[in-house]
Amino acid sequence: MTQPTSSPTSDSFRHLLTNTDRFIVAVELETSRGLAMEESSSRALSLARRLAGSNPVDLICITDNPGGNPHIRPEVLGYELLARGQEVVINFSCKDYNRNGVESRLWSLGSLGFDNVLALTGDYPITGHAGGPQPVFDIDSVGLLEVMRHMNGGLEVPSRRAGGDPYTLRQTSFFPGVAINPYKSVESELLPQFFKLGLKLRTGGEWAVTQIGYDSRKLDELKKYAAANGMDIPMLGSVFVLNAPAARMFNRNGIPGVTVSDDLLHLAEKHARSEDRGRAFFEEFAAKQIAVLRGIGYRGVYLSGRLPLSRIRRVLEIETSFGADDWHDFAKEIQYQKPGEFNYYERDPGTGLCSDQVNHRYLESKTDRALKRSRRSVPLAYKAGRAAHNLVFDRGALGFGAARWAYERVGNRSRTGKLMHFAEQAVKIPAFGCQDCGDCSLPDIAYMCPESQCVKNQRNGPCGGSHDGICEIGDKRCIWVKAYERTKAYGEEDGMLDRPVVFKNGALRGSSAWANAFLGRDHNAQEHARDEAGAPTSSDARRSAESTD
């Protein structure tokens, strides 16, 4: 297959981010449902053609089944743009593919010349033909990054011949990006987002895009936290050009992870009653957000909102008309938080943004006295799980060797092996809601089962779709919010994602997770191998950075 002609190296997204200080303008293009020649799709393609090469648009980012709805794949529209020399980012969502489908699609993207990939877990699918579709979520955005990392290094594939040596496939050149949601209202949501960003970067993420939001202080907070923790990579800030219907939808959490406060909603509805339905106000509001991004130090803007080229240009023209220091006033103006919203850093009274001082109430919550009080409310199941892990399941525990000896002598199919598996389920089902996956992540998520307690089965940290600590689907608290609270009570929350990427082995379903753990068949065996090799963790990196300060 012949790849489209690539844009010159000096104009590539990778080059612009890594070798220049240019402020990047990225525009999101949303695909639609139906054939590419249908009216809705042809409009999107027509806009894409007008955007291609349009000054000052640097990058076109194409959505992947947004909102969990079935749309045309982004590469259908993106292929023609590549042929025109336009830089394209493919938004890649994991919700609709198992790991084989993920790898297959990545090979297709690499073959077509798509190197820029934004790794996303994806919204929970809602609509589909003849009812709600079964979500996949075999791997998440972190797993997708790990697959791309291995493909970039030359993926090693087992031989098809029995006993044959593995062979290495040709290297890809993916330039992976990640998403981060800094607009979280509670501590137990916000900090796990930051921790997951660290895991994504350790797994190969090279640039980041924020979720949609309307709070300059949160944007500043993300930049400060990233710089302080060795995660200061190029970031683009999302700016969605509002209108009243979108504001109402965001206000009621109609798009997972996107929030519009009541105050901002009232402002949007007020201006929507004007003669132009608020168009001039919303364009200037978006321009002010872009000015804030530039002033804070973001590398670019990710502009969305289904905008025609004329409005995109208008927003950008307004932004360039501002004075160099106007963004300071805009930053104070655009701070739409909920009452009592958590911030990691104290507010700087001069700028209205973040100071260098960590939130004093957060620091007080980490004192020994406060942590002891917190432990009183920790569920018994977590305490029992910790005790069992320390006594038996940890590789350095006294009971680990004895348990391994026992399972080595008992086959899974023997009567004794079946009885041991039955005993395991008799403990884990009532205590943890175990689904008998055979590759247990209870120790990874504060002794909660992702199979039964997370609709997306997230094993590598939280998705970005929760709100106020509540899952985007249903009315239950996010499993990772609870995991943060449990681990913080023991002063261990900073390390909750300080580990290798978890891939659940689907081949183990229905087998004994205890046997698999003791005999080195589950994902924990990979973690042990990494520890034996002395691979650094983010804690090691932080300590190294502190020693050079």
C-alpha positions as CSV (number, residue, x, y, z in Angstrom):
1,M,0.0,0.0,0.0
2,T,1.3,3.5,-0.9
3,Q,1.1,5.9,1.9
4,P,0.0,9.5,1.3
5,T,2.7,12.1,0.9
6,S,3.7,13.2,4.4
7,S,3.9,16.9,5.3
8,P,7.5,18.3,5.5
9,T,9.3,17.3,8.6
10,S,9.6,21.0,9.7
11,D,5.8,21.2,9.7
12,S,5.1,17.9,11.4
13,F,3.2,18.0,14.7
14,R,6.1,16.1,16.4
15,H,8.6,18.7,15.1
16,L,6.5,21.7,16.1
17,L,6.0,20.4,19.7
18,T,9.5,19.1,20.3
19,N,11.7,21.6,18.4
20,T,9.9,24.9,18.4
21,D,8.0,27.1,20.9
22,R,5.2,27.8,18.5
23,F,1.6,28.0,19.9
24,I,-0.2,25.1,18.1
25,V,-3.8,25.5,16.8
26,A,-5.6,22.2,16.6
27,V,-9.2,21.9,15.4
28,E,-11.4,18.9,16.2
29,L,-13.4,17.5,13.4
30,E,-16.3,15.2,14.4
31,T,-17.3,12.4,12.1
32,S,-20.9,11.3,11.7
33,R,-23.0,8.2,11.2
34,G,-23.7,7.0,7.7
35,L,-21.8,6.7,4.4
36,A,-19.2,9.3,3.7
37,M,-21.2,10.6,0.7
38,E,-24.2,11.4,2.8
39,E,-25.0,15.0,3.5
40,S,-23.8,15.1,7.2
41,S,-20.6,13.3,6.4
42,S,-19.9,15.3,3.2
43,R,-20.2,18.5,5.2
44,A,-17.6,17.3,7.6
45,L,-15.3,16.3,4.7
46,S,-15.9,19.7,3.0
47,L,-14.9,21.5,6.3
48,A,-11.8,19.2,6.5
49,R,-10.8,20.2,3.0
50,R,-11.2,23.9,3.8
51,L,-9.3,23.5,7.1
52,A,-6.4,21.6,5.4
53,G,-3.6,24.1,5.0
54,S,-5.7,27.0,6.3
55,N,-3.7,29.6,8.2
56,P,-3.3,29.4,11.2
57,V,-4.7,25.8,11.7
58,D,-1.7,23.4,12.3
59,L,-3.5,20.2,13.2
60,I,-6.9,18.5,12.6
61,C,-8.0,16.0,15.2
62,I,-10.7,13.5,14.2
63,T,-13.0,12.0,16.8
64,D,-13.6,8.2,17.3
65,N,-17.2,7.3,17.9
66,P,-17.8,10.3,20.2
67,G,-20.3,9.9,23.0
68,G,-20.3,6.2,22.5
69,N,-22.2,6.5,19.2
70,P,-21.3,4.6,16.0
71,H,-19.6,6.9,13.5
72,I,-17.3,6.7,10.5
73,R,-13.8,5.8,11.5
74,P,-11.6,8.9,11.6
75,E,-9.1,7.5,9.2
76,V,-11.7,7.6,6.4
77,L,-11.7,11.4,6.5
78,G,-8.1,11.7,7.6
79,Y,-6.6,9.8,4.7
80,E,-7.4,12.5,2.1
81,L,-6.1,15.1,4.5
82,L,-2.8,13.3,4.8
83,A,-2.6,13.2,1.0
84,R,-2.9,17.0,1.1
85,G,0.0,17.3,3.4
86,Q,-2.2,18.1,6.5
87,E,-1.1,17.0,9.9
88,V,-3.8,14.8,11.4
89,V,-4.4,13.3,14.9
90,I,-6.5,10.2,15.1
91,N,-8.4,10.0,18.4
92,F,-8.3,6.2,19.2
93,S,-10.9,5.0,21.7
94,C,-10.6,1.5,23.3
95,K,-14.2,1.0,24.1
96,D,-15.1,-0.9,20.9
97,Y,-12.0,-3.2,20.5
98,N,-10.3,-6.1,22.3
99,R,-6.5,-6.1,22.3
100,N,-6.3,-7.9,19.0
101,G,-8.6,-5.4,17.4
102,V,-6.5,-2.6,18.9
103,E,-3.3,-4.0,17.5
104,S,-4.9,-4.6,14.1
105,R,-6.2,-1.1,13.8
106,L,-2.8,0.3,14.9
107,W,-1.1,-1.6,12.1
108,S,-3.6,-0.2,9.7
109,L,-3.0,3.4,11.0
110,G,0.7,3.0,10.7
111,S,0.5,1.6,7.2
112,L,-1.7,4.5,6.1
113,G,0.8,7.0,7.5
114,F,-1.1,8.1,10.7
115,D,1.6,8.6,13.3
116,N,-0.2,11.1,15.7
117,V,-2.6,9.1,17.9
118,L,-4.5,10.4,20.9
119,A,-5.0,7.4,23.3
120,L,-8.4,7.4,24.9
121,T,-10.3,4.9,27.0
122,G,-13.6,6.2,25.6
123,D,-17.1,7.0,26.8
124,Y,-19.4,4.2,27.8
125,P,-21.4,3.2,24.7
126,I,-25.0,4.3,24.9
127,T,-26.7,3.7,21.6
128,G,-26.4,1.2,18.8
129,H,-28.4,-0.9,16.4
130,A,-31.2,-2.8,18.0
131,G,-30.3,-1.6,21.5
132,G,-27.4,-0.9,23.7
133,P,-24.1,-2.4,22.6
134,Q,-21.9,-4.5,24.8
135,P,-18.8,-2.4,25.7
136,V,-15.4,-4.0,25.2
137,F,-12.8,-2.1,27.3
138,D,-10.5,-5.1,27.1
139,I,-7.6,-2.6,27.5
140,D,-7.7,1.1,28.4
141,S,-5.8,4.2,27.3
142,V,-2.8,3.1,29.3
143,G,-2.8,-0.3,27.7
144,L,-3.1,1.3,24.3
145,L,0.0,3.4,25.1
146,E,1.9,0.2,26.1
147,V,0.9,-1.5,22.8
148,M,2.2,1.5,20.8
149,R,5.4,1.6,22.9
150,H,6.1,-2.0,22.0
151,M,5.2,-1.5,18.3
152,N,7.5,1.6,18.2
153,G,10.3,-0.5,19.6
154,G,9.7,-3.5,17.3
155,L,7.0,-5.8,18.5
156,E,8.2,-9.3,19.3
157,V,5.8,-12.0,18.1
158,P,6.0,-15.7,19.0
159,S,6.9,-18.1,16.2
160,R,4.1,-19.9,14.5
161,R,6.2,-23.0,14.6
162,A,6.3,-25.1,17.7
163,G,9.6,-24.4,19.5
164,G,10.6,-21.7,16.9
165,D,12.3,-18.5,17.9
166,P,10.2,-15.3,18.2
167,Y,10.6,-12.7,15.5
168,T,10.4,-8.9,15.6
169,L,8.1,-6.9,13.4
170,R,9.1,-3.6,11.7
171,Q,9.0,-0.6,14.0
172,T,6.2,1.9,13.9
173,S,6.6,5.7,14.5
174,F,3.6,6.6,16.5
175,F,3.6,9.9,18.4
176,P,1.2,9.1,21.2
177,G,-0.8,11.7,23.1
178,V,-2.8,11.4,26.3
179,A,-5.9,13.0,27.8
180,I,-6.1,14.5,31.3
181,N,-9.1,15.9,33.2
182,P,-8.0,18.6,35.7
183,Y,-11.6,19.8,36.2
184,K,-12.4,17.6,39.2
185,S,-14.3,19.0,42.2
186,V,-13.1,16.6,44.9
187,E,-9.7,15.6,46.1
188,S,-10.2,11.9,45.6
189,E,-11.0,12.5,41.9
190,L,-8.4,15.1,41.1
191,L,-5.3,13.6,42.5
192,P,-5.8,10.1,40.9
193,Q,-6.1,12.0,37.6
194,F,-2.7,13.4,38.2
195,F,-1.3,10.1,39.3
196,K,-2.7,8.5,36.1
197,L,-1.1,11.2,34.0
198,G,2.2,10.1,35.5
199,L,1.5,6.5,34.6
200,K,0.6,7.5,31.0
201,L,3.8,9.4,30.6
202,R,5.9,6.5,32.0
203,T,4.1,4.3,29.4
204,G,5.1,6.4,26.5
205,G,2.7,9.4,26.3
206,E,4.6,12.3,24.7
207,W,2.0,15.1,24.7
208,A,-1.3,15.8,26.4
209,V,-4.7,17.4,25.8
210,T,-7.0,18.5,28.6
211,Q,-10.7,17.8,28.9
212,I,-13.1,20.6,28.2
213,G,-13.5,23.0,31.1
214,Y,-14.0,26.6,32.1
215,D,-11.6,27.2,35.0
216,S,-8.2,29.0,34.5
217,R,-7.1,28.1,38.0
218,K,-7.5,24.4,37.3
219,L,-5.5,24.8,34.1
220,D,-2.7,26.6,36.0
221,E,-2.9,23.9,38.8
222,L,-2.3,21.1,36.3
223,K,0.8,22.9,34.8
224,K,2.3,23.6,38.3
225,Y,1.7,20.0,39.5
226,A,3.1,18.5,36.3
227,A,6.2,20.7,36.5
228,A,6.7,19.9,40.2
229,N,6.5,16.1,39.6
230,G,8.6,15.7,36.5
231,M,5.7,15.6,34.1
232,D,6.2,18.9,32.3
233,I,5.3,17.7,28.7
234,P,3.8,19.7,25.9
235,M,0.1,20.3,26.7
236,L,-2.8,21.5,24.6
237,G,-5.8,23.0,26.4
238,S,-9.3,22.2,25.1
239,V,-11.6,25.1,24.3
240,F,-15.1,24.3,23.3
241,V,-17.0,27.3,21.8
242,L,-20.1,27.3,23.9
243,N,-23.7,28.0,23.1
244,A,-26.8,27.8,25.3
245,P,-27.8,24.2,24.3
246,A,-24.3,22.9,24.9
247,A,-24.0,24.7,28.2
248,R,-27.3,23.1,29.4
249,M,-26.1,19.6,28.3
250,F,-22.7,20.1,30.0
251,N,-24.4,21.4,33.1
252,R,-26.5,18.2,33.5
253,N,-23.4,16.0,32.9
254,G,-24.6,15.1,29.4
255,I,-21.0,14.5,28.2
256,P,-19.0,12.5,30.7
257,G,-16.3,14.5,32.4
258,V,-17.4,17.9,31.0
259,T,-18.8,20.4,33.5
260,V,-20.5,23.7,33.2
261,S,-21.2,25.4,36.6
262,D,-24.6,26.9,37.4
263,D,-23.1,30.4,37.2
264,L,-21.7,29.8,33.7
265,L,-25.0,28.3,32.6
266,H,-26.9,31.4,33.7
267,L,-24.4,33.6,31.9
268,A,-24.7,31.5,28.7
269,E,-28.5,31.7,28.8
270,K,-28.4,35.4,29.4
271,H,-26.3,36.1,26.3
272,A,-28.3,33.6,24.3
273,R,-31.3,35.9,24.6
274,S,-29.5,38.6,22.6
275,E,-30.2,39.2,18.9
276,D,-27.2,37.1,17.7
277,R,-28.1,34.4,20.2
278,G,-24.8,35.1,22.0
279,R,-22.5,34.3,19.1
280,A,-20.3,37.3,19.6
281,F,-20.1,36.7,23.4
282,F,-19.2,33.0,23.0
283,E,-16.6,33.7,20.4
284,E,-14.9,36.3,22.6
285,F,-15.2,34.0,25.6
286,A,-13.4,31.3,23.7
287,A,-10.7,33.8,22.5
288,K,-10.1,34.7,26.1
289,Q,-9.6,31.1,27.1
290,I,-7.0,30.7,24.3
291,A,-5.2,33.8,25.6
292,V,-5.2,32.3,29.1
293,L,-3.7,29.1,27.7
294,R,-1.0,31.0,25.9
295,G,-0.3,33.1,29.0
296,I,-0.1,30.2,31.4
297,G,2.3,28.3,29.2
298,Y,0.3,25.7,27.3
299,R,1.7,24.7,23.9
300,G,-1.5,25.1,22.1
301,V,-5.3,25.0,21.9
302,Y,-7.5,22.1,21.0
303,L,-10.5,23.9,19.5
304,S,-13.9,22.1,19.3
305,G,-17.6,22.8,19.0
306,R,-18.6,21.9,15.4
307,L,-17.4,25.2,14.1
308,P,-17.3,26.4,10.4
309,L,-14.0,27.8,9.3
310,S,-15.3,31.4,9.4
311,R,-16.0,31.1,13.1
312,I,-12.7,29.4,13.8
313,R,-10.9,32.3,12.1
314,R,-13.0,34.8,14.0
315,V,-12.2,33.3,17.4
316,L,-8.5,33.3,16.5
317,E,-8.6,36.8,15.2
318,I,-10.2,38.1,18.4
319,E,-7.4,36.4,20.4
320,T,-4.7,38.0,18.4
321,S,-6.3,41.4,19.0
322,F,-5.7,41.2,22.8
323,G,-2.8,42.9,24.5
324,A,0.1,40.8,25.8
325,D,-1.0,41.1,29.4
326,D,-4.8,41.0,29.0
327,W,-4.8,37.3,29.8
328,H,-4.2,38.1,33.5
329,D,-7.6,39.7,33.7
330,F,-9.2,36.9,31.7
331,A,-7.7,34.3,34.0
332,K,-9.4,35.9,37.0
333,E,-12.7,36.2,35.1
334,I,-12.8,32.6,33.8
335,Q,-12.9,30.6,37.1
336,Y,-16.2,28.8,37.2
337,Q,-15.9,26.4,40.1
338,K,-18.5,24.7,42.2
339,P,-18.9,25.8,45.8
340,G,-16.3,24.0,48.0
341,E,-14.4,22.6,45.1
342,F,-11.0,21.2,46.0
343,N,-7.8,22.7,44.7
344,Y,-4.4,21.2,45.3
345,Y,-2.6,24.6,45.5
346,E,-3.6,27.6,47.5
347,R,-5.0,30.5,45.6
348,D,-2.6,33.4,44.7
349,P,-4.5,36.5,45.8
350,G,-2.5,38.6,43.2
351,T,-3.1,36.5,40.1
352,G,-6.2,34.6,41.2
353,L,-4.5,31.5,40.0
354,C,-2.4,29.1,42.0
355,S,0.4,29.9,44.4
356,D,3.3,27.5,45.1
357,Q,1.8,26.6,48.4
358,V,0.0,23.2,48.7
359,N,-3.5,23.4,50.1
360,H,-3.1,23.7,53.9
361,R,-6.3,21.7,54.6
362,Y,-5.0,18.9,52.3
363,L,-1.7,18.9,54.3
364,E,-3.6,18.8,57.6
365,S,-5.5,15.7,56.3
366,K,-2.2,13.9,55.9
367,T,-1.0,14.3,59.4
368,D,-0.6,11.2,61.5
369,R,-3.6,12.2,63.7
370,A,-5.8,12.8,60.7
371,L,-4.8,9.5,59.0
372,K,-5.5,7.5,62.2
373,R,-9.0,9.0,62.3
374,S,-9.5,8.2,58.6
375,R,-8.6,4.5,59.2
376,R,-11.6,4.1,61.5
377,S,-13.9,4.4,58.5
378,V,-12.0,2.1,56.2
379,P,-14.1,-1.0,55.4
380,L,-13.2,-4.3,57.1
381,A,-12.8,-5.9,53.7
382,Y,-9.9,-3.6,52.9
383,K,-8.2,-4.2,56.2
384,A,-8.7,-8.0,55.8
385,G,-7.4,-7.8,52.2
386,R,-4.3,-5.9,53.3
387,A,-3.6,-8.4,56.1
388,A,-4.0,-11.4,53.9
389,H,-1.8,-9.9,51.2
390,N,1.0,-9.1,53.7
391,L,0.8,-12.5,55.3
392,V,0.4,-14.7,52.2
393,F,0.1,-13.1,48.8
394,D,3.0,-10.7,48.8
395,R,6.1,-12.5,47.3
396,G,8.1,-11.7,50.4
397,A,5.4,-12.9,52.8
398,L,6.0,-15.8,55.1
399,G,3.0,-17.7,53.7
400,F,3.8,-17.2,50.0
401,G,6.2,-20.1,49.6
402,A,4.0,-22.5,51.5
403,A,1.0,-21.5,49.4
404,R,3.0,-21.9,46.2
405,W,4.2,-25.3,47.3
406,A,0.6,-26.4,47.9
407,Y,-0.7,-25.2,44.6
408,E,2.2,-26.7,42.7
409,R,1.1,-30.1,44.0
410,V,-2.6,-29.7,43.3
411,G,-3.8,-29.5,39.7
412,N,-6.7,-27.2,38.7
413,R,-8.7,-30.2,37.5
414,S,-8.1,-32.4,40.5
415,R,-10.8,-32.8,43.1
416,T,-8.6,-31.0,45.6
417,G,-7.9,-28.2,43.2
418,K,-11.6,-27.7,42.5
419,L,-12.3,-27.7,46.2
420,M,-9.6,-25.0,46.7
421,H,-11.1,-22.9,43.9
422,F,-14.6,-23.3,45.5
423,A,-13.2,-22.2,48.8
424,E,-11.6,-19.2,47.1
425,Q,-14.9,-18.1,45.6
426,A,-16.7,-18.7,48.9
427,V,-14.4,-16.0,50.4
428,K,-14.1,-13.6,47.5
429,I,-17.7,-13.4,46.1
430,P,-19.4,-12.2,49.3
431,A,-16.4,-10.1,50.4
432,F,-15.4,-8.5,47.1
433,G,-18.0,-9.3,44.5
434,C,-15.5,-11.5,42.6
435,Q,-16.5,-12.4,39.0
436,D,-14.0,-15.3,38.8
437,C,-11.8,-13.6,36.1
438,G,-8.8,-15.6,37.1
439,D,-6.4,-12.6,37.0
440,C,-7.2,-10.7,40.2
441,S,-6.6,-7.0,40.6
442,L,-7.9,-6.7,44.1
443,P,-4.5,-5.6,45.5
444,D,-4.2,-3.1,42.6
445,I,-7.4,-1.2,43.5
446,A,-7.6,-1.2,47.3
447,Y,-9.3,-4.6,47.4
448,M,-12.2,-3.8,45.2
449,C,-13.1,-5.8,42.1
450,P,-13.0,-3.8,38.8
451,E,-15.1,-6.6,37.1
452,S,-18.1,-6.0,39.4
453,Q,-17.6,-2.4,40.5
454,C,-16.4,-0.5,37.4
455,V,-18.5,-0.4,34.3
456,K,-15.3,0.1,32.2
457,N,-13.2,-2.5,34.2
458,Q,-10.5,0.1,34.7
459,R,-7.4,-1.5,36.2
460,N,-4.9,1.3,35.4
461,G,-6.5,4.2,37.2
462,P,-9.7,6.2,36.8
463,C,-11.3,7.3,33.5
464,G,-12.1,11.0,33.1
465,G,-15.9,10.6,33.0
466,S,-16.9,10.8,36.7
467,H,-18.4,13.8,38.3
468,D,-18.3,14.7,42.0
469,G,-16.9,11.3,42.7
470,I,-19.9,9.5,41.0
471,C,-19.4,7.1,38.1
472,E,-20.6,8.4,34.7
473,I,-22.9,5.4,34.5
474,G,-25.4,4.8,37.3
475,D,-25.4,6.5,40.6
476,K,-22.5,4.8,42.5
477,R,-19.2,6.2,43.6
478,C,-16.2,5.7,41.4
479,I,-14.2,2.7,42.4
480,W,-11.0,4.8,42.1
481,V,-12.3,7.5,44.3
482,K,-12.9,4.8,47.0
483,A,-9.4,3.4,46.3
484,Y,-7.8,6.8,46.9
485,E,-9.7,7.2,50.2
486,R,-8.6,3.8,51.4
487,T,-5.0,4.1,50.5
488,K,-4.7,7.7,51.8
489,A,-5.8,6.5,55.2
490,Y,-2.6,4.5,55.3
491,G,-0.5,7.3,53.7
492,E,0.0,5.2,50.5
493,E,-2.1,7.1,47.9
494,D,0.8,8.6,46.1
495,G,1.9,5.1,45.0
496,M,-1.5,3.7,44.0
497,L,-0.4,3.8,40.3
498,D,3.3,3.3,40.9
499,R,3.4,0.0,39.0
500,P,3.6,-1.6,35.6
501,V,0.6,-1.5,33.2
502,V,-2.0,-4.1,34.1
503,F,-3.3,-6.3,31.2
504,K,-5.9,-8.8,32.4
505,N,-5.3,-12.2,30.8
506,G,-8.7,-13.2,29.4
507,A,-7.5,-16.8,29.0
508,L,-7.5,-17.2,32.8
509,R,-11.2,-16.6,33.2
510,G,-12.9,-19.3,35.3
511,S,-9.6,-20.5,36.8
512,S,-8.3,-20.0,40.3
513,A,-6.9,-16.5,40.7
514,W,-5.0,-17.7,43.8
515,A,-3.4,-20.5,42.0
516,N,-2.5,-18.2,39.1
517,A,-1.0,-15.7,41.6
518,F,1.2,-18.2,43.4
519,L,2.3,-20.0,40.3
520,G,3.2,-16.8,38.4
521,R,0.5,-17.0,35.7
522,D,-1.2,-13.7,36.2
523,H,-0.2,-10.1,35.6
524,N,1.6,-9.8,38.9
525,A,4.3,-12.2,37.5
526,Q,5.2,-9.4,35.0
527,E,5.4,-6.9,37.8
528,H,7.7,-9.2,39.8
529,A,9.9,-9.6,36.7
530,R,10.1,-5.8,36.3
531,D,11.0,-5.4,40.0
532,E,13.7,-8.1,39.7
533,A,15.2,-6.1,36.7
534,G,15.3,-3.0,38.8
535,A,13.1,-0.9,36.6
536,P,12.5,2.6,38.1
537,T,9.1,3.7,39.4
538,S,7.8,7.2,39.5
539,S,8.7,7.3,43.2
540,D,12.3,6.6,42.2
541,A,12.1,9.4,39.6
542,R,10.7,11.8,42.1
543,R,13.4,11.0,44.6
544,S,16.1,11.5,42.0
545,A,14.6,14.8,41.0
546,E,14.5,15.9,44.6
547,S,18.2,15.0,45.1
548,T,19.2,17.3,42.2
549,D,17.2,20.3,43.3
